[in-house]
Amino acid sequence: MLVLVAPGQGAQAPGFLTPWLDLPGAADRLAAWSDAIELDLVHYGTKADADAIRDTAVAQPLLVAAGLLSVSALAQAPLGSWPAAAEPAADGSSGLPAPGILAGHSVGEITAAALAGVLDETAALAFVRERGLAMAEAAAVTETGMAALLGGDPEVAVPHLERLGLTPANVNGAGQIVAAGTAEQLAALAADKPEGVRKVVPLKVAGAFHTHHMAPAVDRLRRAAETLTPADPALTYVSNRDGHVVTSGGEVIERLVGQVANPVRWDLCMETFAERGATAVVEVCPGGTLIGLAKRALKGVRTLALKTPDDLDAARELLRESAPATDAARPAHTTVAHTTA
């Protein structure tokens, strides 16, 4: 079974969309999305520098657009047609099997929701545009930030962070934790590292995402969500709040709203992938970050990152080789329970 995952903020790099715009129709699609959300995605994905695309209000829509564009190219079909793609296409060509699971890290959950059919492309991009603006506004209230802990045991590190008033905002598995809080709290962490942590690396982000500092963004997103008409996921969708499979479109949206102020538990997502028999993981453009985690935490699982269109053929082959049984790609009607501290 293949798991298709979408990365979060920080995965973007200057010019990363340039090769994708050479694909037929890609530039026109990106231009149409740019008009719909009043943000020049073509410019930011091809010509803007690192500082420009680090802006939360820019980075988040750019990442979702990149994911949608790359998966449309991967499937060689309009998004939303995957549930029937295991059957021959109407023109007689061989359809591409659907992935067994969809999931996203942080803002990548909106990409996953669109790929699962919960939101259409335009609605997903409009929602993530609002998310980016809301989080940028919330981050401007207090000087906050995030830092990655290199090394150490999460069972030791997490209590240490909490004693300093910091939030373990990303518990990513494979021993990786990202702390978030005020500038003063992060300075205290740098001076007083948890036992076993080799280094604390400040991240180039605008604020303490996935913490209580984002509460104003939650309120704004809740109002934006009232305009959405979600469908239930057409493929198995795993939430990064707790690694559970979510089968209701309304619940997916509810979780997307609350997610900005709650920690990302990617470790629990990977546990679910393993429990459900994942044999391969493909990360959509700009792939790489989540594949690195999968290589360390999901031993024996094949991995591939979609970085450029040159990776598409290999990803299609992985999809074919990892095709689940007929019913395995459909949403499950139970959730996977985890016991956490």
N, C-alpha and C positions, 0 to 999 in steps of 0.2 A: 504494500500500500504506500502511495506517495503522499507526502504532506507538502502543501504549498504555503509558504510563509512570506509575510511582508514586513520590511524593516521599519524602524522608527527614526525619529529625528537624529541627525548626526551622520546618517549614511550617505547623504548627498555630497557631491564634490563638483567643483567648477567644470562645466562643459560635459557633464556625464550623459546628458540626453542627446548630444550631437549625433552620434552614430544611429540612434533610433529614428531620427527624423529623415533618414534616407529611405526608410521603408515606405512602400506605397500607402498614401493616405494619412501617414502619421502626422506630418506637419499640419495638414488641414484639421485633423481631429484636435491636436493640441491648441491650434489657433481658436477653434470653436469653443473649447473649454475655457480658454483665456478670456474670451468675450463674455462668457456666461458668468464668470466670477470676478471680472474686472481686475485681472492680474495677468501680466504678460509672462505666461509660463514658458513660451519659446525663448524669450530673452533670458530668463533666469536659468533655464536648463541648458543654455548653450554659451552665452556670452558673459553672464554676471560673474563677479569674483567671489571668493570664499566668504568675505564679510557680508556681502549682499544676500547670499543664500543661507547664511546662518540665522538671519532674522526669522523668528518663529512664525510670523505672519506669512512669510514667503516659503520657508522650508516645508511646512506641513502640507499645503496644497501641492507643492512641487513633487513631494514624495508620493502622494496618492496618485497624482496624474502619471508619474513614471511607472508605478506598479500596474495601473490599469492599461497603459499603453503597451507595456512589455507582455502582459498576459494575453491581451488581444492578439498580439503578434504570435505568441506561443500557440494559442488555440487555432489560429488562422480562421477565426470566426468571430462574430459579434459576441460581446460578453453576455452572459446569461443563457447561452445555448449549450453549456456544458452538460447539464443533466442528461441530455439525450445523445451526447457526443460519442458514446461507446458504440452506437449503431452507425451503419454506413450513412454518409450524408446524402442529401437529396440528389446531388449531382452524381452519385455513384462512387465518390471518393471515400476513402476510409476515414471515419471520424476518429478524433483523439479522445482517449479515455479521460474521464474526469478525475481530479485528484481525490484521494480518500478523505482528506481533512484540509480545512482552511484555517489559518490563524495569523494574527499580526501582533507586532510588538509596539505598544504605545499607539501613535497615530496610524501605524500599519493596520490596526484593527478596523479602521474605516475602509482601507483598501480591501481587506478580507470580507467585510460586510457587503461591499459592492460586488465582489467576485462571487459571493454566495447568493446574490440576488436579493438581498435585504433592501438595498437602495439602488436606484439606477445611477449611471455615471454622473449626470449633472447634479442630482440631489446629493450624492456623496461629496462631490467637489465643493458645492455650496456649503455643506455642513462643515467640511474641514477648513474652508476659508474662514468661517465664523469661529471655529475652534482656535485657529492660529491667532486671529485678532484678539479673541477673548483671553487667551493665555499670555499673549504679549502685554496686554493691558494689566492683567493681574500681576505679572512679574515686575511691572514698573512701580508697584506700591512700596515694596521693601527690597533692599539689596540682598538677593538670595542667589544660590547657585547649586551646583552638583559636583561630586567628585567620585571617581572610581577607586575602589580598594583593590590593590593587587596582592593576591595571596591571602592566607588566613583561612580560618574556619568560620563559616556563617553562624554557627551556634555560639561562637565567642564574639564575633564582630557585631551581630545585630544588637545584643544587649548593651554593648559598649556604645554604639551609636545612639541608642535610645537614652542612655545616661547623659549624653552630651546634648540632648534635645534634637538630634537629627533623625530623619526618617530614612529607612532603607527603601528608597523609592523604586529601585529596580532590583529584584532578586532574580538573577538571570540564570542560575544554575552554573555548573562547571566551576563553582567557587567564586563566581563574579557577583559583586554587590556594588550598587551605586548609591551613595548617600546624598541627601539633599537637605538644605536648611539655610539659615542666614549666613552672611559672610563671617560673622563672629564665631558661629558654631563650626563652620568649616575650618576656620583658622585654629580653633581648639582641637579639631580632629587631626590636623596636620602636625600639631605639637604633641598629641597624645594618641598615637595609633593603637588600634586593637592588637593584642598579642598575636604574632604570626603574620601580620600584614607588613609586606615589604615596603610598600610605597602608597601614598595617597596622591592621585593625579586629578587636578582640577579639570572639569570638562568645559568646553566652550559653548555653554548654553546660557540663555537669557534669564533663567530663574530656577526655582525649586519646583520642578514639575512633579506631578503625582504626590503632592503633599497638601496639607491644609492651606498653604499659601495660594493655592489655585481655586479656593472656594468661590471667589467672585466669577471665575470663568464657568464654574458649574451652573450658577444661576443663569448666566447669559446663554449657555448651551441648552439648558432646559427650555428656555423660551423658544430657541431656534428649533428644537426637536418637535415642538407642537405643530410645526408646519409640515412635518414629514409623514409619509404614508408607507410604512415599512411592510415588506412581505416576509413570510417565514423563510429561513434559510433553505435553499434548494440542495445544498451540500452540507456536510458535517462541519459545523463552525465551533471552534474552541475559543473560549474567552480567556484573556490574560489576567482577569481579576482573580481566578481561582483554578484555572485549568479545566473547568467544566464545559461540557457540550451544551450549547444553548439552541433550542429548537423554535423559539418564538421570536419573530421579528421585533415585536414590541419590547421584549426583554433585551435583545441585542442593543437597541437604541438607548434604553435605560442604562445599560452598562457603559455604553460609549460616553454618555453624559457624565456619569459619576467617575469614570476612569481617570479623568484629568487630575483629580484630587486624591486618588487611591494608588497604592503601589502596584507596579507591574510584577506579576508572578510568572515570569517565563519559565522558571524551574518547574512549576506545576504543569504548564503547558507541555513541556518536553516529557514529563512523566506520563501524561495522557497519550502523547504520540507513541511512546514505548508500549504502554498497556494495550493500545489498540492495534499493535502490530506493524508500526511504520517500518518500511524497508528502504525508503529514500526520502530526502528532504530537498526541495528546490526553493530557493529564495528569489523573489521577483526583483526587478531592477529598483534601486541600485543594490544588488546582492553582495553579501560578504560577511556582514556582522553576525547574523543569526546562524550562518553556516559554520562560522568559527566556534560558536557555542555548541552546535549540534555535533561537530567532530569530537569535542571533548566529552560531551555528556551522553551521546547516543552511539555507543561503540558498535561497529558493524553495519551501521546505516549509511547508505550511499548518499552523497551530498553534491549539490551543484548550485552555483550562484549565477544568476542572470546579470551579467555586467554589460554586455554588448549583444547585438543581434547574432554575433558569431556563436553565442552559447545556445541559440534556440534549438538547433537540430539535436544536440546532446540532451537537452531538457525534454524534447518530445520523445526521444528514445527511452529516457527514464520513465516517463509517463506510461508508455506502452508496456515496458517490462514490469512495471509495478502495478499494473491495472488490478484493482480489487475484484472480488466476486461481484456478481450482478447487483446485489443489494447493499454491498459494503459501502458504496459511495453515497448512500442515502442518509439523511439525518437519523441519528439514533434517538430513541424516545426515553432514554434514561440519562442521568448524568453520572460522571465518574467522581466518586467521593474521594477526598484526600484528607488525611489527618495531619494537621499542621500545628506547630507550637503556638 
